[in-house]
Amino acid sequence: MHYFRVHPDYWMDRLRKMRACGLNTVETYVPWNLHEEYPGKFDFSGFLDVRKFIQQAQEAGLYVIFRPGPYICAEWDLGGLPSWLLRDPNMKVRTNYGPYQQAVQRFFNELLPKVADLQALRGGPIIAVQVENEFGSYSDEIDHLLFIKEVKILIAYALPTVNFPNMEDGRKLFDMVRQWSKEFPLMVMEFWPGWFDHWGQAHKGLSIPLFEECLTGILEAGASFNMYMFHGGTNFGFMAGANYFEGSHYKPDVTSYGEINVASFLPFNAILSCVDDKVFLNGNEIQVMDWFSSERSIQLNCTKEVNSLDILVENHGRVNYVECGSNRFNEEKKGLYGEVNVDGVKVCNWRITPLVFKEDFIKNSSACNGWLGRQSDKKEPILARCVLEITGEPNDSFLQLPEWEKGIVLLNGFNLGRYWKIGPTQTLYVPAPLLRKGTNEILIFEQHCIGTKVLFRDEPILGETVKTLSDDDEVCYPKE
């Protein structure tokens, strides 16, 4: 269970349910890119109050396995590494490259003192701390592991753990650990009862026989296991990661009050005015290009003497896992990457306007005088606004936008995440603590097809589930 994927008001409830299932330990990663979103500016409040989460775990009667990275994978943007590391054109993450080591040291200097006294040796619940994460699949630079161990002053001894999708692989890995030392405990660091989803693919599931067979084999071997995940939580905002393997293509990961109508719309140019700048051809969408697109050129029908070319670039998530020998982590820059040529001539001097959908933008857009009572006739991105009135106590709900195509939803200023009609998921989770009695403002940034209604449901629509048996487990545990 990851504290940063669960509303803090629900931490204790989820932890108690874990304990009630007979589990004795909770494992959590630590997302460096949330705690240090900007270099040297740290946040350990609200969703990110990791100390409070660990203390609540102890109150619930659970030990804690602490996995602070700095790389965490976790199906999280860039595996939890801050994207600002890539401003350095020579950056080599997960190595002993000096600037990377310095950034890691600065982060741990802030993080570790907040949890040091919560170690089991000092009366706390932390019984183990991970050194890096899945490093053997990425590199053989042992010196880097030694650096991480030295930085994490909490660590005295190191023990190996294993991951596998089935007992055929599991028995081989257990035998390997036993050969290293009969004293080493057997531990499956990530026992996967399911898998994550990619946009445009079916919802992943796991057959009960395969789950039972693997778990039984682990227990019969006398091993311990970490159920990854017991409670998955939610990738709120833009933090979902992506997968990429050589020879494959980029695959970004996914994230009841009745029906309400959209009341007003803010055109694209007005949206851009909220960030103090002006930015399609001549304001009209002409083409959408993504990782499925094979064609990299488009026809521009210029109808004016002076024409405006705008390119809206969307970050679908940085890759969170790569294999040994790949440099992809250091290449995961986002934005207008490479040259744009019109009739063979390179276009220069771009005016770049970031849309970050954070507090200042939300305040400015709400106060903007460009709101219209009806949607624009142009095919362009638009910001829509509606209001949900709640008279009683709020409950958990699931927001659905059946008429819309692709965009993001902000509820009372909180970024619920991305919706996309290609699925598999067709709803966004709305924890009750994000709602309030009275008026709730919903802002929808739609990129293509404007809808008129928003639905609140009492259950999610996750998409059609693909379930498999052990002889075809690659669908549940994809190699791509």
C-alpha positions, -999 to 999 in steps of 0.1 A, spaced: 0 0 0 14 34 -10 5 63 12 8 88 -17 -19 69 -37 -45 69 -9 -63 99 7 -48 104 42 -83 102 57 -84 66 45 -50 54 56 -61 39 89 -91 22 74 -70 5 48 -43 -5 73 -68 -20 97 -83 -41 68 -48 -53 60 -43 -64 96 -77 -80 97 -67 -102 67 -39 -117 88 -10 -97 73 15 -83 97 35 -58 77 28 -30 52 53 -20 25 55 14 10 76 32 -16 86 68 -13 81 90 -44 110 114 -46 94 134 -75 65 144 -53 85 151 -21 110 173 -41 89 185 -71 114 214 -75 151 212 -66 156 219 -29 118 225 -22 105 196 -1 69 186 8 60 161 35 24 173 42 -11 159 34 -8 129 10 30 131 15 31 129 53 51 96 53 59 99 90 23 100 99 15 70 77 42 49 94 30 59 128 -6 49 118 7 16 106 22 9 140 -11 19 157 -29 -6 134 -5 -33 147 17 -36 115 54 -36 109 67 -15 80 90 -23 51 103 10 39 113 14 2 126 49 -3 143 43 -37 155 68 -48 143 48 -79 110 30 -71 95 19 -105 60 16 -89 43 22 -123 50 59 -114 63 87 -136 100 81 -143 100 55 -115 98 83 -89 129 101 -101 123 139 -105 121 149 -141 142 180 -133 173 157 -131 171 155 -169 179 192 -173 215 181 -170 223 169 -206 249 145 -192 227 130 -165 231 93 -158 205 83 -132 209 53 -110 247 55 -113 276 72 -94 274 102 -117 283 131 -94 253 154 -99 229 125 -95 246 114 -62 244 150 -49 207 152 -56 201 118 -40 221 129 -9 201 161 -6 168 142 -7 178 116 18 192 143 41 156 156 43 138 123 43 157 100 66 157 121 97 119 121 96 118 83 100 150 73 117 134 71 151 107 49 137 130 19 132 122 -12 151 155 -10 171 142 23 185 107 12 192 92 19 158 76 -4 132 102 -2 104 118 -37 102 136 -34 68 147 -7 44 153 -14 7 186 -5 -11 176 10 -44 150 -11 -63 151 -39 -88 187 -29 -95 198 -62 -108 176 -59 -139 191 -25 -147 228 -25 -139 257 -44 -124 274 -13 -109 279 -26 -74 296 6 -63 263 25 -68 245 1 -44 273 7 -19 268 44 -23 230 41 -17 237 18 13 261 44 28 236 72 22 208 52 39 225 52 73 196 31 86 209 0 69 232 -25 87 229 -57 67 216 -65 32 194 -95 23 183 -106 -12 147 -108 -23 131 -121 -54 101 -114 -78 84 -138 -101 51 -145 -118 48 -183 -112 64 -210 -92 83 -224 -121 105 -193 -120 101 -190 -83 117 -224 -74 148 -215 -95 151 -181 -77 146 -197 -43 173 -222 -50 197 -194 -61 191 -176 -28 197 -208 -8 230 -214 -27 242 -179 -16 235 -187 20 213 -211 39 209 -183 65 191 -160 41 153 -159 45 132 -164 14 112 -133 5 91 -125 -25 93 -87 -25 64 -83 -50 38 -111 -51 15 -99 -79 -22 -107 -74 -29 -86 -105 -13 -62 -130 -16 -26 -142 -35 -14 -172 -23 4 -203 -45 29 -222 -62 13 -252 -58 -23 -239 -81 -45 -219 -84 -44 -181 -59 -69 -167 -71 -96 -143 -57 -127 -127 -74 -162 -126 -80 -175 -91 -63 -209 -99 -31 -191 -109 -32 -169 -79 -38 -199 -56 -11 -220 -72 16 -194 -69 7 -183 -33 5 -220 -22 40 -226 -37 55 -196 -19 41 -207 15 51 -244 10 87 -232 3 86 -215 37 89 -180 22 74 -147 31 57 -125 6 46 -89 0 12 -87 -17 19 -61 -44 -6 -46 -42 -30 -53 -13 -46 -19 -19 -35 -3 -51 -48 32 -45 -51 57 -73 -27 75 -97 -42 110 -92 -30 138 -113 -3 131 -140 18 107 -120 11 74 -138 42 59 -155 46 41 -188 63 10 -202 87 6 -231 108 -24 -241 131 -26 -271 112 -38 -301 79 -27 -286 62 7 -285 55 32 -257 26 22 -234 13 47 -209 -4 33 -177 -39 42 -167 -53 60 -137 -234 82 -70 -249 116 -72 -267 112 -105 -262 135 -135 -253 171 -136 -251 195 -166 -221 216 -177 -229 252 -172 -202 272 -189 -172 269 -212 -138 286 -215 -123 287 -251 -87 278 -257 -73 313 -261 -90 323 -229 -74 293 -211 -40 305 -223 -47 340 -211 -49 325 -176 -12 318 -178 -3 353 -191 4 342 -227 -13 336 -261 -10 306 -280 -40 256 -334 -36 261 -375 -53 295 -369 -70 281 -338 -85 249 -353 -74 214 -346 -60 197 -377 -45 165 -366 -37 143 -335 -4 124 -334 6 99 -307 27 68 -302 4 49 -326 11 74 -354 35 62 -381 32 93 -403 53 123 -390 41 149 -416 8 166 -420 -8 189 -447 -13 225 -436 -39 244 -456 -29 280 -449 -57 304 -457 -42 336 -445 -11 357 -453 0 353 -418 -9 320 -401 -6 308 -365 7 273 -358 1 259 -323 12 225 -311 -4 211 -279 21 186 -264 8 162 -238 29 142 -213 13 107 -210 39 97 -184 76 89 -183 88 53 -186 91 38 -151 110 6 -160 138 -3 -184 161 -32 -187 198 -35 -184 217 -17 -212 190 8 -220 196 46 -217 159 54 -219 157 68 -184 181 96 -193 162 104 -225 127 108 -210 123 145 -217 89 158 -225 78 187 -247 85 198 -282 114 173 -287 133 177 -320 128 199 -350 95 212 -366 99 220 -403 74 237 -426 81 232 -463 116 221 -453 123 252 -433 130 248 -395 106 267 -373 124 286 -345 115 310 -317 86 290 -303 66 306 -275 61 279 -249 32 280 -225 30 253 -198 -5 243 -186 2 228 -151 -34 228 -137 -23 238 -103 -36 264 -78 -27 296 -96 -40 284 -129 -73 272 -113 -78 305 -95 -70 325 -127 -93 304 -149 -122 306 -124 -119 344 -123 -115 348 -161 -142 369 -178 -141 348 -210 -165 321 -199 -193 314 -223 -228 300 -218 -223 276 -248 -194 258 -263 -173 273 -291 -180 261 -327 -142 256 -331 -127 221 -327 -102 231 -300 -93 223 -264 -118 238 -240 -123 242 -203 -158 233 -191 -173 241 -157 -202 226 -137 -213 225 -101 -223 196 -79 -245 204 -49 -244 180 -20 -269 183 9 -259 154 31 -226 138 40 -204 131 10 -197 95 -1 -171 78 -23 -182 80 -59 -170 74 -95 -171 102 -121 -180 92 -157 -179 114 -188 -197 92 -215 -200 120 -241 -164 133 -238 -133 120 -255 -101 128 -236 -89 152 -210 -85 158 -172 -109 165 -143 -103 189 -114 -126 186 -84 -125 215 -59 -90 222 -72 -78 186 -69 -65 169 -100 -84 135 -102 -64 125 -133 -69 117 -170 -100 102 -187 -99 88 -222 -127 71 -242 -103 44 -255 -103 29 -220 -101 5 -205 -112 25 -174 -142 47 -180 -145 63 -146 -124 84 -122 -124 76 -85 -137 104 -62 -128 98 -25 -155 113 -2 -129 136 16 -124 155 -17 -161 164 -17 -179 188 7 -214 197 17 -228 224 -5 -212 236 -37 -184 215 -54 -168 230 -85 -158 206 -114 -134 218 -141 -130 196 -172 -101 202 -197 -114 184 -228 -90 182 -258 -113 171 -286 -150 164 -282 -171 185 -258 -198 168 -238 -227 184 -219 -231 161 -189 -212 146 -160 -223 114 -143 -216 102 -107 -219 65 -102 -217 42 -71 -193 17 -88 -164 19 -112 -163 9 -149 -129 -7 -153 -134 -22 -187 -136 -58 -198 -113 -80 -178 -88 -104 -194 -82 -134 -172 -57 -161 -179 -44 -195 -167 -8 -204 -159 0 -216 -194 -8 -181 -208 3 -159 -180 20 -134 -202 -13 -115 -205 -14 -110 -168 23 -105 -165 32 -89 -199 68 -89 -211 61 -57 -229 
